[in-house]
Amino acid sequence: MTLGGTVSKLDAHGKVTGEAIYAGDIAADMLAAKVVFTNQVHARITALDVSEAAALKGVHLVLTAADVPVNEYGLTKFDQPVLIGPECTGRAQVASDVSRWEADHLAVVVAETAEIAESAAQLIATEWEPLEVVADIDAARSENAHIIHPEDGTNSNTYAHLKTRKGDIAKAFATATHIVEGTYEFPYQEHAYLQTEVAVAYIDSEGRVTVETAGQWAHEDQQQVAHALDLAPEQVRIIYRAIGGAFGGKEDMSLQVVMALAALRLAENGVLRPLRCEWSREESIVGHHKRHRGRVQTRWAADQEGRLLGVQTEAYLDAGAYNYTSNKVLGNLHLCVSGAYKVPNAHIDSQAVYTNAPPGGAFRGFGAPQGTYVAEMQMNKLAVQIGIDPVELRRRNVLQDGSVGITGTEMPLGVSLTEVVEAAASHARWQDAAPQPKPLSVFASLAPSTQDIKRGRGFACAFKNIGFSFGFPERSEARIVLHGDPESTAGLGEAQHAELYLAGADVGQGAHTAFLQIAAEATGLPIKAINPVFSDTATSGDSGSASASRLTWMAGNAILGAAEEAAKSWLNGDRPAIGEFCYVPPPTEPLDAAGFEPTTPNFAYGYVAEAVDLSVDTATGHIKVHDVVCAVDVGRIVNRDLLIGQVEGAIIQAHGYALSENLHVVDGRILNPRFSGYLIPGIADIPEQVRSVLLEIPDPRGPFGLRGMAEMPFIPYAPAVAAALHDATGVWFDTFPLTPIRVLAGLNAAVPINKKVVRS
């Protein structure tokens, strides 16, 4: 048995010793590339002169918009130019002469050294016509707002609108005993991965434009590069080396298209040397998308016993300058603003809005953290209003097998919300009173004191889809090749070794290790007898993205199918025996445009509940989290240590989101693009204890019953912290991060309700 125990990560030794090869480590005889940002939040370029830059000694190439065959790209919508310039000779649906974001790409300089490329970039001359800066959601929705993307033909900056109309919302509020209202705002979050964006590009031995980089979906990178360069996909090759973190931040394009373009143009000029580009931390923070900021206004109705009657919600996501995955993130927000609960009546509108701010895109949880913050704050406020235990309130309302979800169709089998709620409450000893405050010193110059310390506990639960949704054609491919005695016609047990070909990305979560464990379990071979070939579009079919908590679930099913096909081939006498399989899950559906018709948006979900114990210093606003209990249903444990690492990593990342990570964006510009000003948690800042409670309630459709879970522990953390802060102080905080300044201001401004959480 290879499942359930602990197998060391395949890349652990290499990463510890420094032997692992990242794209940034490939540097022999390379030209250097510099991507030049426009540094214009919103302006039309009227003149561009690169002649002086191109004439600088050591410069090989200066690429502009005129060099791009199809000057557009985008993961779900072609709304972003590859390069901004006054002349665009290629095709494009979007105007190429307008910079809509300070990090739009103006040019690419290729030179002998990075220093020469940087000097050349400074010689590029431009002239700009300033345009109105549409700074935020309010500005974008104002009556006379500048339309950022007129090519949509809608005469509006609101470009995606999802609706749910379920039951009789007016009757729900008319008959309600309890009504809870709130307006919630959620902030940006920077991905802060260890490895910044880096790429190496060249023409390989078969004439393919090749990019070695760190991404999350090799075949989607291939498609976007091929589209922009007007090439067939098979003329483009994407290879992922070791990846130093992603979290959704490497799902969209950064260097892939421009580096492939540069390699192609160099080759046309007879230069076949590879080239390399690596962003600084500041370029990375300015130059890639963020977790969406947004605002939600909501009203919830409940009966005397606390059973939900209706949810009425209006939600807005700031998409920023380009769509990226905002239209898809909006879908998850839309499903999660009503929580993981049975809601018989609903009137929900969710909208994505273009602004000139940094684009919003994929980030661990993909809209669910924002929606869940709203839902769980509402539930905890409702519990206080009624005077009922928050856990008991959830017992009465959570979705179960057979429950009809917010979109009007029955939930997929395997709903385990009741179990994760009970497990989290039990391990947290929720029925006990909160511990007494203990001395808390947040400054070395201040002696510990209990005088101003308040202690509280909070609870939250959540769900999120596993896999792509809303009608996307989801799939995952795998190939297994079995080798053994050519003369043997015996059973599969005679196979001696195998290869596993799979394109799925390991972004640090240990996916490749899990793939091998599943392959070993499926073939009966030892892990060491299976040679993996990962993350290369030239050797593997499309596995889809390392996102949406889908990769192990989807690739695992593909591996099982490939193993079965290889076994059939083996028993037929084939040597080697090749098994190829494309797993296609049950279909999903887009939401009904009018919001009335029932739809099935997802084929599987993950479930989680968390309890948080914290102290707050009411004199300084500082918060210290003592204990976090996270109960998450993993379906089937593949690798226990990797799962615990995912729980702890997600909670620490969510801890920063909830408490310290405060990205300052003013008039579209990021003002703190360094870790000295954007504060991710250090070792002394994280929770004192995280307890991982791994439930194994099989997903009927998951390989060996496993579930995707990597996003789940992140999702309910912020509202659980806010609930604990309320428990300690009697004050609700409807926005975050809960920095000391915000907490202190909120405590000083509020009149505490003085209602403590009731525990039954």
Secondary structure by P-SEA (a helix, b strand, c coil): ccccccccccaaaaaaacccccccccccbbbbbbbbbccccbbbbcccccccccccccccccccccccccccccccccccccccccccccccccccccccccccccbbbbcccaaaaaaaaaaccbbbbbcccccccccccccccccccccccccccccbbbbbbcccaaaaaaaccbbbbbbbbbbbbbcccccccccccccccccccccccccccaaaaaaaaaaaaccccccbbbbbcccccccccccccccaaaaaaaaaaaaaacccbbbbbbbcaaaaaacccccccccccbbbbbccccccccccbbbbbcccccccaaaaaaaaaaaccccccccccbbbbbbbbbccccccccccccaaaaaaaaaaaaaaaaaaaacccaaaaaaaccccccccccccccccccccaaaaaaaaaaaacccccccccccccccccccccccccccbbbbbccccccccccccccbbbbbbbbbccccccccccccccbbbbbcccccccaaaaaaaaaaaaaaccccccbbbbcccccccccccccccccaaaaaaaaaaaaaaaaaaaaaaccccbbbbbbbbcccccccccccccccccccccccccbbbbbcccccccbbbbcbbbbbbbccccccaaaaaaaaaaaaaaaaaaaccbbbbbcccccccccccccccccccccccbbbbbbbbccccccccbbbbcccccccaaaaaaaaaaaaacccccccccccaaaaaaaaaaccccccccccc
